[in-house]
Amino acid sequence: MNKQLSAIALASVLVSTLCTFNSASAQNSRTQQTNDPEDTELTRANAIGGADAPGVRLAAFIDGNIGGGSVVRSKGVASITSPATGLFCIQPNAGINVNSIVPIVSVDWSKSLGNDNLVQYRSSGSGCPSGNIAVLTFRYDRNNPSPNPFNRFVQADGIAFTIIVP
């Protein structure tokens, strides 16, 4: 009888330990997806629209998901595509001339993966269809053997960003 009780107690401890480990693993995998693990209405992708941005012609918050990106909220944006890793093409609504704009872009830390990220406006529009705003996202690759630390930034997905066009 003691052996049976010991076996049941041991099995109970093992099951409890496995459940705790699986729960911790699930939480760790969630926290590794973005810097802020909380998924709130403020940061959940909703689609085109929903931005309150008075005084600007275009504003967008892009979550930068792996394999593309989703619009969290925007104003003055017709569509956003990601034809290549770390390249986002933003099609503005009619009336915005991409050849005369001066956009401002910035990394959003909360929805990005990691800390060493960059986002840059590509004024040539290279890689995007005509009439689109090109934005590049980069991650610092510590494993890149380049002796020049600035060459260690590689185009990457998983970097959320904002863009405004005054």
Secondary structure, 3 states (H helix, E strand, C coil): CHHHHHHHHHHHHHHHHHHHHHHHHHHHHHHHHCCCCCCCCCCCCCCCCECCCCCCCEEEEECCCCCCCCEEEEECEEEEEEEECCEEEEEECCCCCCCCCCCEEEEECCCCCCCCEEEEEECCCCCCCCCCEEEEEEEECCCCCCCCHHHHEEECCCCEEEEEEC
